[in-house]
Amino acid sequence: MAILPLVIEPDARLHIPSESVVRVDDAVRQLLNDMLETMYAHEGIGLAAVQVGVHQRCIVVDVAQREGRREPMKFINPEIVEKSEAPSVFLEGCLSFPDQYSEVERPERVTVRYLDERGEEKTLEAEGILATCLQHEIDHTNGIVFVDHISKLKRDMILRKLTKAKRLGLFSSHPEGSATM
Ligand code: NI
């Protein structure tokens, strides 16, 4: 396993949709393991392959990470097949947007179809923070980032801060009640 370098905004790579995985092989399984190690190293609860510069539809999630436990989940070609009318609001961060947080409203529950690491088709119903995290990561596979869901004013402010932080070197803090994904 290896910790991979993160792609940090501003970076055009984050805004390009990823390709579907055509064959679930050892290279894909290796990528997923490396992504998990990278996510844990940065105390994130989710990571998409595009965030390590790989444009393949692979995401990893571990929402138990917030409570100091480990329950890694791996998803290949994940897609949302159903979502609730009811919304939920969560203070989101992103490993590609260090130290930047914003409340984002998304459906409270989703059903996700995906391939597991043996290439078998699976379906998962999720709610709460898992549903939020899955939607955030699946957005990444479509070239969408969390600030695309907030006002232009707020988005521009975050981009200005990141451009400056990238120039000066990064630091990290996590507001209470937030999660980085
Ligand atoms: Ni993210």
Backbone and ligand atoms as CSV (ligand in chain L), in Angstrom:
chain,resi,resn,atom,element,x,y,z
A,1,MET,N,N,0.846,-1.195,0.000
A,1,MET,CA,C,0.000,0.000,0.000
A,1,MET,C,C,0.883,1.247,0.000
A,2,ALA,N,N,0.323,2.315,-0.466
A,2,ALA,CA,C,1.094,3.553,-0.578
A,2,ALA,C,C,0.188,4.757,-0.361
A,3,ILE,N,N,0.770,5.787,0.242
A,3,ILE,CA,C,0.044,7.049,0.368
A,3,ILE,C,C,0.310,7.849,-0.907
A,4,LEU,N,N,-0.757,8.194,-1.605
A,4,LEU,CA,C,-0.632,8.882,-2.892
A,4,LEU,C,C,-0.771,10.390,-2.695
A,5,PRO,N,N,-0.104,11.192,-3.542
A,5,PRO,CA,C,-0.256,12.649,-3.426
A,5,PRO,C,C,-1.674,13.086,-3.811
A,6,LEU,N,N,-2.216,14.019,-3.020
A,6,LEU,CA,C,-3.570,14.515,-3.270
A,6,LEU,C,C,-3.575,15.629,-4.310
A,7,VAL,N,N,-4.614,15.658,-5.105
A,7,VAL,CA,C,-4.847,16.768,-6.035
A,7,VAL,C,C,-5.602,17.850,-5.262
A,8,ILE,N,N,-5.023,19.039,-5.203
A,8,ILE,CA,C,-5.597,20.138,-4.416
A,8,ILE,C,C,-6.129,21.231,-5.348
A,9,GLU,N,N,-7.329,21.702,-5.067
A,9,GLU,CA,C,-7.923,22.814,-5.812
A,9,GLU,C,C,-7.115,24.099,-5.565
A,10,PRO,N,N,-6.909,25.018,-6.519
A,10,PRO,CA,C,-7.412,24.931,-7.899
A,10,PRO,C,C,-6.594,23.967,-8.761
A,11,ASP,N,N,-7.292,23.026,-9.405
A,11,ASP,CA,C,-6.654,22.049,-10.292
A,11,ASP,C,C,-7.714,21.540,-11.263
A,12,ALA,N,N,-7.470,21.716,-12.546
A,12,ALA,CA,C,-8.471,21.369,-13.573
A,12,ALA,C,C,-8.853,19.896,-13.527
A,13,ARG,N,N,-7.942,19.041,-13.031
A,13,ARG,CA,C,-8.223,17.598,-13.012
A,13,ARG,C,C,-9.451,17.245,-12.185
A,14,LEU,N,N,-9.730,18.082,-11.163
A,14,LEU,CA,C,-10.886,17.795,-10.287
A,14,LEU,C,C,-12.217,18.014,-10.998
A,15,HIS,N,N,-12.182,18.682,-12.140
A,15,HIS,CA,C,-13.421,19.070,-12.810
A,15,HIS,C,C,-13.680,18.259,-14.078
A,16,ILE,N,N,-12.934,17.163,-14.220
A,16,ILE,CA,C,-13.088,16.274,-15.385
A,16,ILE,C,C,-13.785,14.987,-14.928
A,17,PRO,N,N,-14.859,14.566,-15.617
A,17,PRO,CA,C,-15.516,13.304,-15.242
A,17,PRO,C,C,-14.577,12.111,-15.443
A,18,SER,N,N,-14.716,11.108,-14.577
A,18,SER,CA,C,-13.876,9.913,-14.651
A,18,SER,C,C,-14.479,8.884,-15.611
A,19,GLU,N,N,-13.628,7.948,-16.038
A,19,GLU,CA,C,-14.050,6.857,-16.922
A,19,GLU,C,C,-14.570,5.692,-16.078
A,20,SER,N,N,-15.490,4.933,-16.644
A,20,SER,CA,C,-15.944,3.715,-15.971
A,20,SER,C,C,-14.818,2.691,-15.972
A,21,VAL,N,N,-14.769,1.893,-14.895
A,21,VAL,CA,C,-13.807,0.788,-14.831
A,21,VAL,C,C,-14.374,-0.347,-15.684
A,22,VAL,N,N,-13.590,-0.840,-16.655
A,22,VAL,CA,C,-14.107,-1.901,-17.526
A,22,VAL,C,C,-13.766,-3.294,-17.007
A,23,ARG,N,N,-12.668,-3.414,-16.270
A,23,ARG,CA,C,-12.291,-4.722,-15.719
A,23,ARG,C,C,-11.785,-4.543,-14.297
A,24,VAL,N,N,-12.402,-5.235,-13.368
A,24,VAL,CA,C,-11.962,-5.159,-11.972
A,24,VAL,C,C,-10.814,-6.151,-11.790
A,25,ASP,N,N,-9.590,-5.624,-11.823
A,25,ASP,CA,C,-8.411,-6.489,-11.738
A,25,ASP,C,C,-7.529,-6.071,-10.548
A,26,ASP,N,N,-6.358,-6.677,-10.460
A,26,ASP,CA,C,-5.460,-6.384,-9.334
A,26,ASP,C,C,-5.041,-4.913,-9.299
A,27,ALA,N,N,-4.911,-4.289,-10.477
A,27,ALA,CA,C,-4.513,-2.872,-10.513
A,27,ALA,C,C,-5.585,-2.005,-9.860
A,28,VAL,N,N,-6.847,-2.324,-10.110
A,28,VAL,CA,C,-7.961,-1.575,-9.513
A,28,VAL,C,C,-7.990,-1.820,-8.002
A,29,ARG,N,N,-7.800,-3.087,-7.594
A,29,ARG,CA,C,-7.807,-3.409,-6.154
A,29,ARG,C,C,-6.650,-2.704,-5.433
A,30,GLN,N,N,-5.505,-2.633,-6.115
A,30,GLN,CA,C,-4.354,-1.921,-5.555
A,30,GLN,C,C,-4.664,-0.430,-5.399
A,31,LEU,N,N,-5.281,0.134,-6.434
A,31,LEU,CA,C,-5.662,1.556,-6.388
A,31,LEU,C,C,-6.579,1.814,-5.192
A,32,LEU,N,N,-7.595,0.960,-5.003
A,32,LEU,CA,C,-8.545,1.140,-3.895
A,32,LEU,C,C,-7.828,1.059,-2.541
A,33,ASN,N,N,-6.897,0.120,-2.405
A,33,ASN,CA,C,-6.145,-0.001,-1.147
A,33,ASN,C,C,-5.271,1.225,-0.898
A,34,ASP,N,N,-4.624,1.705,-1.955
A,34,ASP,CA,C,-3.794,2.902,-1.826
A,34,ASP,C,C,-4.652,4.121,-1.484
A,35,MET,N,N,-5.835,4.186,-2.087
A,35,MET,CA,C,-6.749,5.301,-1.790
A,35,MET,C,C,-7.175,5.275,-0.323
A,36,LEU,N,N,-7.449,4.072,0.201
A,36,LEU,CA,C,-7.829,3.971,1.616
A,36,LEU,C,C,-6.689,4.443,2.512
A,37,GLU,N,N,-5.475,3.991,2.203
A,37,GLU,CA,C,-4.335,4.387,3.029
A,37,GLU,C,C,-4.150,5.911,2.989
A,38,THR,N,N,-4.334,6.478,1.801
A,38,THR,CA,C,-4.204,7.931,1.631
A,38,THR,C,C,-5.283,8.660,2.426
A,39,MET,N,N,-6.518,8.145,2.349
A,39,MET,CA,C,-7.641,8.743,3.075
A,39,MET,C,C,-7.395,8.710,4.586
A,40,TYR,N,N,-6.947,7.555,5.095
A,40,TYR,CA,C,-6.681,7.438,6.536
A,40,TYR,C,C,-5.541,8.369,6.962
A,41,ALA,N,N,-4.533,8.482,6.123
A,41,ALA,CA,C,-3.377,9.321,6.461
A,41,ALA,C,C,-3.798,10.775,6.646
A,42,HIS,N,N,-4.868,11.172,5.958
A,42,HIS,CA,C,-5.335,12.556,6.037
A,42,HIS,C,C,-6.615,12.701,6.869
A,43,GLU,N,N,-7.001,11.605,7.570
A,43,GLU,CA,C,-8.192,11.604,8.431
A,43,GLU,C,C,-9.449,11.994,7.690
A,44,GLY,N,N,-9.564,11.541,6.448
A,44,GLY,CA,C,-10.794,11.768,5.690
A,44,GLY,C,C,-11.758,10.616,5.893
A,45,ILE,N,N,-13.019,10.834,5.536
A,45,ILE,CA,C,-13.998,9.742,5.614
A,45,ILE,C,C,-14.378,9.243,4.225
A,46,GLY,N,N,-13.845,9.908,3.184
A,46,GLY,CA,C,-14.114,9.458,1.827
A,46,GLY,C,C,-13.065,10.008,0.882
A,47,LEU,N,N,-12.856,9.305,-0.229
A,47,LEU,CA,C,-11.881,9.760,-1.227
A,47,LEU,C,C,-12.261,9.159,-2.579
A,48,ALA,N,N,-12.162,9.981,-3.621
A,48,ALA,CA,C,-12.416,9.502,-4.980
A,48,ALA,C,C,-11.084,9.446,-5.728
A,49,ALA,N,N,-10.986,8.529,-6.700
A,49,ALA,CA,C,-9.715,8.326,-7.409
A,49,ALA,C,C,-9.222,9.607,-8.081
A,50,VAL,N,N,-10.154,10.428,-8.555
A,50,VAL,CA,C,-9.764,11.682,-9.205
A,50,VAL,C,C,-8.928,12.553,-8.255
A,51,GLN,N,N,-9.137,12.391,-6.953
A,51,GLN,CA,C,-8.399,13.188,-5.964
A,51,GLN,C,C,-6.943,12.739,-5.815
A,52,VAL,N,N,-6.609,11.576,-6.385
A,52,VAL,CA,C,-5.198,11.192,-6.462
A,52,VAL,C,C,-4.767,11.169,-7.929
A,53,GLY,N,N,-5.520,11.884,-8.757
A,53,GLY,CA,C,-5.126,12.093,-10.151
A,53,GLY,C,C,-5.453,10.952,-11.096
A,54,VAL,N,N,-6.311,10.010,-10.646
A,54,VAL,CA,C,-6.682,8.866,-11.484
A,54,VAL,C,C,-8.149,9.016,-11.893
A,55,HIS,N,N,-8.389,9.151,-13.195
A,55,HIS,CA,C,-9.765,9.371,-13.657
A,55,HIS,C,C,-10.500,8.063,-13.931
A,56,GLN,N,N,-10.654,7.282,-12.839
A,56,GLN,CA,C,-11.447,6.056,-12.896
A,56,GLN,C,C,-12.521,6.147,-11.820
A,57,ARG,N,N,-13.686,5.566,-12.122
A,57,ARG,CA,C,-14.815,5.654,-11.199
A,57,ARG,C,C,-14.633,4.703,-10.024
A,58,CYS,N,N,-13.768,5.121,-9.086
A,58,CYS,CA,C,-13.497,4.358,-7.867
A,58,CYS,C,C,-13.591,5.314,-6.691
A,59,ILE,N,N,-14.294,4.880,-5.635
A,59,ILE,CA,C,-14.332,5.681,-4.409
A,59,ILE,C,C,-14.141,4.771,-3.197
A,60,VAL,N,N,-13.607,5.351,-2.126
A,60,VAL,CA,C,-13.516,4.641,-0.852
A,60,VAL,C,C,-14.164,5.523,0.223
A,61,VAL,N,N,-14.756,4.861,1.206
A,61,VAL,CA,C,-15.494,5.564,2.256
A,61,VAL,C,C,-15.263,4.835,3.575
A,62,ASP,N,N,-15.141,5.585,4.658
A,62,ASP,CA,C,-15.161,4.984,5.988
A,62,ASP,C,C,-15.697,6.015,6.969
A,63,VAL,N,N,-17.008,5.972,7.204
A,63,VAL,CA,C,-17.607,6.977,8.082
A,63,VAL,C,C,-17.363,6.645,9.560
A,64,ALA,N,N,-16.950,5.406,9.863
A,64,ALA,CA,C,-16.627,5.033,11.249
A,64,ALA,C,C,-15.326,5.681,11.700
A,65,GLN,N,N,-14.521,6.093,10.719
A,65,GLN,CA,C,-13.246,6.775,10.948
A,65,GLN,C,C,-13.408,7.953,11.917
A,66,ARG,N,N,-14.594,8.607,11.861
A,66,ARG,CA,C,-14.850,9.753,12.746
A,66,ARG,C,C,-14.881,9.345,14.207
A,67,GLU,N,N,-15.260,8.083,14.473
A,67,GLU,CA,C,-15.333,7.611,15.856
A,67,GLU,C,C,-14.124,6.763,16.223
A,68,GLY,N,N,-13.101,6.838,15.380
A,68,GLY,CA,C,-11.864,6.140,15.689
A,68,GLY,C,C,-11.903,4.651,15.378
A,69,ARG,N,N,-12.977,4.194,14.687
A,69,ARG,CA,C,-13.019,2.790,14.268
A,69,ARG,C,C,-12.724,2.722,12.774
A,70,ARG,N,N,-12.505,1.499,12.276
A,70,ARG,CA,C,-12.272,1.366,10.833
A,70,ARG,C,C,-13.237,0.385,10.201
A,71,GLU,N,N,-14.049,0.916,9.296
A,71,GLU,CA,C,-14.968,0.082,8.520
A,71,GLU,C,C,-14.857,0.504,7.056
A,72,PRO,N,N,-13.744,0.121,6.397
A,72,PRO,CA,C,-13.519,0.571,5.022
A,72,PRO,C,C,-14.536,0.009,4.038
A,73,MET,N,N,-14.972,0.868,3.114
A,73,MET,CA,C,-15.902,0.454,2.064
A,73,MET,C,C,-15.306,0.878,0.726
A,74,LYS,N,N,-15.427,0.011,-0.277
A,74,LYS,CA,C,-14.866,0.276,-1.611
A,74,LYS,C,C,-15.978,0.169,-2.648
A,75,PHE,N,N,-16.015,1.118,-3.562
A,75,PHE,CA,C,-17.075,1.143,-4.576
A,75,PHE,C,C,-16.447,1.386,-5.949
A,76,ILE,N,N,-16.806,0.542,-6.903
A,76,ILE,CA,C,-16.341,0.706,-8.287
A,76,ILE,C,C,-17.559,1.039,-9.152
A,77,ASN,N,N,-17.421,2.024,-10.024
A,77,ASN,CA,C,-18.520,2.501,-10.886
A,77,ASN,C,C,-19.798,2.789,-10.086
A,78,PRO,N,N,-19.712,3.497,-8.953
A,78,PRO,CA,C,-20.917,3.746,-8.157
A,78,PRO,C,C,-21.853,4.719,-8.861
A,79,GLU,N,N,-23.152,4.455,-8.768
A,79,GLU,CA,C,-24.125,5.415,-9.286
A,79,GLU,C,C,-25.357,5.433,-8.397
A,80,ILE,N,N,-25.943,6.622,-8.291
A,80,ILE,CA,C,-27.136,6.777,-7.462
A,80,ILE,C,C,-28.341,6.374,-8.297
A,81,VAL,N,N,-29.089,5.376,-7.809
A,81,VAL,CA,C,-30.246,4.910,-8.565
A,81,VAL,C,C,-31.562,5.381,-7.947
A,82,GLU,N,N,-31.498,5.867,-6.703
A,82,GLU,CA,C,-32.690,6.378,-6.042
A,82,GLU,C,C,-32.271,7.376,-4.987
A,83,LYS,N,N,-33.070,8.439,-4.805
A,83,LYS,CA,C,-32.779,9.375,-3.725
A,83,LYS,C,C,-34.064,9.879,-3.091
A,84,SER,N,N,-33.981,10.264,-1.818
A,84,SER,CA,C,-35.172,10.706,-1.087
A,84,SER,C,C,-35.518,12.138,-1.448
A,85,GLU,N,N,-36.796,12.472,-1.280
A,85,GLU,CA,C,-37.232,13.867,-1.410
A,85,GLU,C,C,-36.659,14.674,-0.248
A,86,ALA,N,N,-36.668,14.055,0.936
A,86,ALA,CA,C,-36.243,14.766,2.144
A,86,ALA,C,C,-34.766,15.127,2.064
A,87,PRO,N,N,-34.441,16.404,2.356
A,87,PRO,CA,C,-33.043,16.816,2.312
A,87,PRO,C,C,-32.366,16.698,3.672
A,88,SER,N,N,-31.051,16.775,3.651
A,88,SER,CA,C,-30.300,16.886,4.892
A,88,SER,C,C,-29.131,17.843,4.638
A,89,VAL,N,N,-28.765,18.579,5.669
A,89,VAL,CA,C,-27.686,19.561,5.522
A,89,VAL,C,C,-26.516,19.118,6.386
A,90,PHE,N,N,-25.313,19.135,5.799
A,90,PHE,CA,C,-24.139,18.714,6.553
A,90,PHE,C,C,-22.989,19.666,6.254
A,91,LEU,N,N,-22.154,19.904,7.268
A,91,LEU,CA,C,-20.970,20.753,7.092
A,91,LEU,C,C,-19.865,19.915,6.448
A,92,GLU,N,N,-19.672,20.129,5.139
A,92,GLU,CA,C,-18.740,19.284,4.384
A,92,GLU,C,C,-17.383,19.938,4.203
A,93,GLY,N,N,-16.381,19.087,4.229
A,93,GLY,CA,C,-15.046,19.478,3.815
A,93,GLY,C,C,-14.617,18.506,2.736
A,94,CYS,N,N,-13.419,18.701,2.182
A,94,CYS,CA,C,-12.947,17.840,1.098
A,94,CYS,C,C,-11.424,17.805,1.154
A,95,LEU,N,N,-10.848,16.625,0.989
A,95,LEU,CA,C,-9.383,16.519,1.058
A,95,LEU,C,C,-8.704,17.332,-0.043
A,96,SER,N,N,-9.439,17.677,-1.091
A,96,SER,CA,C,-8.886,18.509,-2.166
A,96,SER,C,C,-9.084,20.005,-1.908
A,97,PHE,N,N,-9.770,20.322,-0.794
A,97,PHE,CA,C,-10.014,21.722,-0.398
A,97,PHE,C,C,-9.595,21.898,1.056
A,98,PRO,N,N,-8.290,21.811,1.356
A,98,PRO,CA,C,-7.841,21.815,2.752
A,98,PRO,C,C,-8.380,23.020,3.535
A,99,ASP,N,N,-8.903,22.716,4.724
A,99,ASP,CA,C,-9.348,23.738,5.676
A,99,ASP,C,C,-10.575,24.536,5.231
A,100,GLN,N,N,-11.249,24.100,4.177
A,100,GLN,CA,C,-12.431,24.830,3.696
A,100,GLN,C,C,-13.674,23.981,3.960
A,101,TYR,N,N,-14.687,24.603,4.545
A,101,TYR,CA,C,-15.910,23.880,4.920
A,101,TYR,C,C,-17.116,24.696,4.527
A,102,SER,N,N,-18.185,23.993,4.149
A,102,SER,CA,C,-19.421,24.686,3.858
A,102,SER,C,C,-20.603,23.737,4.048
A,103,GLU,N,N,-21.733,24.293,4.483
A,103,GLU,CA,C,-22.930,23.476,4.595
A,103,GLU,C,C,-23.452,23.192,3.201
A,104,VAL,N,N,-23.780,21.925,2.963
A,104,VAL,CA,C,-24.322,21.511,1.663
A,104,VAL,C,C,-25.599,20.723,1.915
A,105,GLU,N,N,-26.640,21.055,1.119
A,105,GLU,CA,C,-27.907,20.322,1.227
A,105,GLU,C,C,-27.955,19.253,0.143
A,106,ARG,N,N,-28.251,18.035,0.564
A,106,ARG,CA,C,-28.372,16.897,-0.362
A,106,ARG,C,C,-29.531,16.028,0.095
A,107,PRO,N,N,-30.004,15.111,-0.780
A,107,PRO,CA,C,-31.012,14.156,-0.316
A,107,PRO,C,C,-30.518,13.389,0.918
A,108,GLU,N,N,-31.450,13.117,1.840
A,108,GLU,CA,C,-31.097,12.489,3.110
A,108,GLU,C,C,-30.753,11.001,2.943
A,109,ARG,N,N,-31.427,10.372,1.960
A,109,ARG,CA,C,-31.201,8.932,1.726
A,109,ARG,C,C,-30.946,8.678,0.246
A,110,VAL,N,N,-30.048,7.761,-0.040
A,110,VAL,CA,C,-29.793,7.374,-1.436
A,110,VAL,C,C,-29.621,5.861,-1.540
A,111,THR,N,N,-29.907,5.353,-2.731
A,111,THR,CA,C,-29.581,3.961,-3.044
A,111,THR,C,C,-28.500,3.996,-4.110
A,112,VAL,N,N,-27.421,3.291,-3.855
A,112,VAL,CA,C,-26.255,3.310,-4.743
A,112,VAL,C,C,-26.027,1.905,-5.312
A,113,ARG,N,N,-25.830,1.855,-6.634
A,113,ARG,CA,C,-25.478,0.592,-7.292
A,113,ARG,C,C,-24.002,0.667,-7.663
A,114,TYR,N,N,-23.270,-0.413,-7.482
A,114,TYR,CA,C,-21.819,-0.379,-7.716
A,114,TYR,C,C,-21.290,-1.784,-7.909
A,115,LEU,N,N,-20.028,-1.890,-8.257
A,115,LEU,CA,C,-19.336,-3.180,-8.290
A,115,LEU,C,C,-18.439,-3.256,-7.063
A,116,ASP,N,N,-18.375,-4.444,-6.442
A,116,ASP,CA,C,-17.434,-4.606,-5.336
A,116,ASP,C,C,-16.067,-4.990,-5.909
A,117,GLU,N,N,-15.098,-5.245,-5.041
A,117,GLU,CA,C,-13.733,-5.453,-5.553
A,117,GLU,C,C,-13.543,-6.813,-6.218
A,118,ARG,N,N,-14.596,-7.658,-6.215
A,118,ARG,CA,C,-14.536,-8.893,-7.003
A,118,ARG,C,C,-15.297,-8.740,-8.323
A,119,GLY,N,N,-15.810,-7.503,-8.552
A,119,GLY,CA,C,-16.524,-7.238,-9.798
A,119,GLY,C,C,-17.993,-7.618,-9.749
A,120,GLU,N,N,-18.502,-7.910,-8.551
A,120,GLU,CA,C,-19.913,-8.290,-8.414
A,120,GLU,C,C,-20.782,-7.069,-8.192
A,121,GLU,N,N,-21.946,-7.063,-8.856
A,121,GLU,CA,C,-22.844,-5.925,-8.724
A,121,GLU,C,C,-23.553,-5.956,-7.374
A,122,LYS,N,N,-23.555,-4.807,-6.705
A,122,LYS,CA,C,-24.166,-4.699,-5.382
A,122,LYS,C,C,-25.042,-3.455,-5.331
A,123,THR,N,N,-25.947,-3.423,-4.353
A,123,THR,CA,C,-26.771,-2.237,-4.114
A,123,THR,C,C,-26.702,-1.918,-2.634
A,124,LEU,N,N,-26.590,-0.628,-2.303
A,124,LEU,CA,C,-26.524,-0.217,-0.903
A,124,LEU,C,C,-27.492,0.933,-0.668
A,125,GLU,N,N,-28.320,0.800,0.373
A,125,GLU,CA,C,-29.171,1.919,0.793
A,125,GLU,C,C,-28.461,2.619,1.931
A,126,ALA,N,N,-28.355,3.948,1.829
A,126,ALA,CA,C,-27.606,4.688,2.846
A,126,ALA,C,C,-28.398,5.900,3.298
A,127,GLU,N,N,-28.161,6.288,4.559
A,127,GLU,CA,C,-28.757,7.516,5.081
A,127,GLU,C,C,-27.738,8.210,5.955
A,128,GLY,N,N,-28.086,9.437,6.385
A,128,GLY,CA,C,-27.201,10.164,7.286
A,128,GLY,C,C,-25.866,10.482,6.634
A,129,ILE,N,N,-24.817,10.444,7.436
A,129,ILE,CA,C,-23.501,10.871,6.948
A,129,ILE,C,C,-22.987,9.955,5.833
A,130,LEU,N,N,-23.366,8.667,5.867
A,130,LEU,CA,C,-22.934,7.765,4.792
A,130,LEU,C,C,-23.546,8.201,3.460
A,131,ALA,N,N,-24.832,8.581,3.491
A,131,ALA,CA,C,-25.491,9.049,2.263
A,131,ALA,C,C,-24.839,10.333,1.757
A,132,THR,N,N,-24.537,11.245,2.687
A,132,THR,CA,C,-23.866,12.505,2.318
A,132,THR,C,C,-22.513,12.218,1.677
A,133,CYS,N,N,-21.736,11.361,2.324
A,133,CYS,CA,C,-20.386,11.061,1.855
A,133,CYS,C,C,-20.429,10.376,0.483
A,134,LEU,N,N,-21.333,9.418,0.310
A,134,LEU,CA,C,-21.434,8.733,-0.989
A,134,LEU,C,C,-21.778,9.720,-2.094
A,135,GLN,N,N,-22.698,10.651,-1.813
A,135,GLN,CA,C,-23.075,11.636,-2.838
A,135,GLN,C,C,-21.898,12.559,-3.153
A,136,HIS,N,N,-21.159,12.955,-2.121
A,136,HIS,CA,C,-19.983,13.811,-2.303
A,136,HIS,C,C,-18.948,13.094,-3.189
A,137,GLU,N,N,-18.691,11.813,-2.907
A,137,GLU,CA,C,-17.673,11.072,-3.675
A,137,GLU,C,C,-18.146,10.772,-5.095
A,138,ILE,N,N,-19.429,10.419,-5.243
A,138,ILE,CA,C,-19.946,10.132,-6.594
A,138,ILE,C,C,-19.920,11.412,-7.425
A,139,ASP,N,N,-20.203,12.552,-6.800
A,139,ASP,CA,C,-20.018,13.845,-7.478
A,139,ASP,C,C,-18.596,13.953,-8.036
A,140,HIS,N,N,-17.602,13.606,-7.213
A,140,HIS,CA,C,-16.199,13.686,-7.669
A,140,HIS,C,C,-15.998,12.887,-8.961
A,141,THR,N,N,-16.617,11.691,-9.047
A,141,THR,CA,C,-16.426,10.854,-10.250
A,141,THR,C,C,-17.059,11.515,-11.476
A,142,ASN,N,N,-17.950,12.480,-11.235
A,142,ASN,CA,C,-18.586,13.214,-12.337
A,142,ASN,C,C,-17.965,14.597,-12.545
A,143,GLY,N,N,-16.832,14.846,-11.891
A,143,GLY,CA,C,-16.155,16.132,-12.049
A,143,GLY,C,C,-16.824,17.268,-11.290
A,144,ILE,N,N,-17.650,16.898,-10.304
A,144,ILE,CA,C,-18.359,17.909,-9.506
A,144,ILE,C,C,-17.761,17.941,-8.103
A,145,VAL,N,N,-17.545,19.140,-7.568
A,145,VAL,CA,C,-16.988,19.282,-6.214
A,145,VAL,C,C,-18.020,19.965,-5.316
A,146,PHE,N,N,-17.823,19.851,-3.984
A,146,PHE,CA,C,-18.888,20.295,-3.066
A,146,PHE,C,C,-19.203,21.778,-3.207
A,147,VAL,N,N,-18.203,22.583,-3.594
A,147,VAL,CA,C,-18.484,24.022,-3.709
A,147,VAL,C,C,-19.358,24.337,-4.930
A,148,ASP,N,N,-19.539,23.350,-5.823
A,148,ASP,CA,C,-20.479,23.547,-6.936
A,148,ASP,C,C,-21.921,23.609,-6.435
A,149,HIS,N,N,-22.132,23.190,-5.173
A,149,HIS,CA,C,-23.491,23.183,-4.603
A,149,HIS,C,C,-23.779,24.444,-3.781
A,150,ILE,N,N,-22.804,25.346,-3.648
A,150,ILE,CA,C,-23.020,26.532,-2.805
A,150,ILE,C,C,-23.025,27.799,-3.663
A,151,SER,N,N,-23.270,28.934,-3.036
A,151,SER,CA,C,-23.388,30.184,-3.796
A,151,SER,C,C,-22.045,30.564,-4.425
A,152,LYS,N,N,-22.119,31.289,-5.527
A,152,LYS,CA,C,-20.911,31.711,-6.242
A,152,LYS,C,C,-20.030,32.576,-5.339
A,153,LEU,N,N,-20.692,33.409,-4.530
A,153,LEU,CA,C,-19.976,34.299,-3.623
A,153,LEU,C,C,-19.079,33.497,-2.673
A,154,LYS,N,N,-19.697,32.481,-2.037
A,154,LYS,CA,C,-18.977,31.642,-1.085
A,154,LYS,C,C,-17.901,30.813,-1.793
A,155,ARG,N,N,-18.262,30.298,-2.984
A,155,ARG,CA,C,-17.323,29.481,-3.761
A,155,ARG,C,C,-16.080,30.298,-4.140
A,156,ASP,N,N,-16.309,31.510,-4.606
A,156,ASP,CA,C,-15.191,32.369,-5.004
A,156,ASP,C,C,-14.295,32.683,-3.810
A,157,MET,N,N,-14.917,32.855,-2.640
A,157,MET,CA,C,-14.156,33.161,-1.429
A,157,MET,C,C,-13.238,31.976,-1.082
A,158,ILE,N,N,-13.805,30.772,-1.155
A,158,ILE,CA,C,-13.028,29.561,-0.866
A,158,ILE,C,C,-11.890,29.414,-1.874
A,159,LEU,N,N,-12.175,29.672,-3.146
A,159,LEU,CA,C,-11.136,29.525,-4.177
A,159,LEU,C,C,-10.001,30.519,-3.982
A,160,ARG,N,N,-10.363,31.723,-3.569
A,160,ARG,CA,C,-9.327,32.727,-3.299
A,160,ARG,C,C,-8.414,32.274,-2.158
A,161,LYS,N,N,-9.051,31.755,-1.078
A,161,LYS,CA,C,-8.275,31.288,0.079
A,161,LYS,C,C,-7.352,30.141,-0.309
A,162,LEU,N,N,-7.865,29.216,-1.130
A,162,LEU,CA,C,-7.071,28.045,-1.513
A,162,LEU,C,C,-5.911,28.424,-2.417
A,163,THR,N,N,-6.168,29.353,-3.321
A,163,THR,CA,C,-5.111,29.805,-4.223
A,163,THR,C,C,-3.973,30.375,-3.399
A,164,LYS,N,N,-4.338,31.155,-2.366
A,164,LYS,CA,C,-3.343,31.749,-1.484
A,164,LYS,C,C,-2.652,30.669,-0.636
A,165,ALA,N,N,-3.460,29.737,-0.072
A,165,ALA,CA,C,-2.899,28.677,0.779
A,165,ALA,C,C,-1.935,27.796,0.002
A,166,LYS,N,N,-2.271,27.541,-1.264
A,166,LYS,CA,C,-1.411,26.713,-2.104
A,166,LYS,C,C,-0.055,27.383,-2.302
A,167,ARG,N,N,-0.095,28.724,-2.394
A,167,ARG,CA,C,1.124,29.492,-2.583
A,167,ARG,C,C,1.963,29.491,-1.305
A,168,LEU,N,N,1.296,29.588,-0.151
A,168,LEU,CA,C,2.010,29.749,1.122
A,168,LEU,C,C,2.358,28.430,1.804
A,169,GLY,N,N,1.717,27.320,1.379
A,169,GLY,CA,C,1.867,26.055,2.098
A,169,GLY,C,C,0.643,25.834,2.957
A,170,LEU,N,N,0.267,24.561,3.158
A,170,LEU,CA,C,-1.035,24.265,3.751
A,170,LEU,C,C,-0.944,23.996,5.241
A,171,PHE,N,N,-2.069,24.206,5.915
A,171,PHE,CA,C,-2.187,23.855,7.322
A,171,PHE,C,C,-3.509,23.148,7.484
A,172,SER,N,N,-3.762,22.593,8.663
A,172,SER,CA,C,-4.989,21.821,8.757
A,172,SER,C,C,-5.643,21.902,10.129
A,173,SER,N,N,-6.960,22.064,10.112
A,173,SER,CA,C,-7.758,22.030,11.321
A,173,SER,C,C,-9.131,21.537,10.941
A,174,HIS,N,N,-9.829,20.933,11.880
A,174,HIS,CA,C,-11.137,20.368,11.575
A,174,HIS,C,C,-12.191,20.918,12.524
A,175,PRO,N,N,-13.085,21.808,12.044
A,175,PRO,CA,C,-14.134,22.310,12.923
A,175,PRO,C,C,-14.995,21.161,13.463
A,176,GLU,N,N,-15.457,21.310,14.693
A,176,GLU,CA,C,-16.288,20.306,15.305
A,176,GLU,C,C,-17.551,20.083,14.476
A,177,GLY,N,N,-17.938,18.825,14.337
A,177,GLY,CA,C,-19.167,18.504,13.609
A,177,GLY,C,C,-18.983,18.417,12.115
A,178,SER,N,N,-17.767,18.637,11.632
A,178,SER,CA,C,-17.519,18.575,10.196
A,178,SER,C,C,-16.861,17.242,9.861
A,179,ALA,N,N,-16.776,16.961,8.575
A,179,ALA,CA,C,-16.014,15.800,8.128
A,179,ALA,C,C,-15.437,16.092,6.770
A,180,THR,N,N,-14.260,15.566,6.537
A,180,THR,CA,C,-13.534,15.808,5.295
A,180,THR,C,C,-13.651,14.580,4.417
A,181,MET,N,N,-14.039,14.771,3.126
A,181,MET,CA,C,-14.326,13.603,2.290
A,181,MET,C,C,-13.881,13.768,0.844
L,1,NI,NI,NI,-14.091,15.556,-1.628
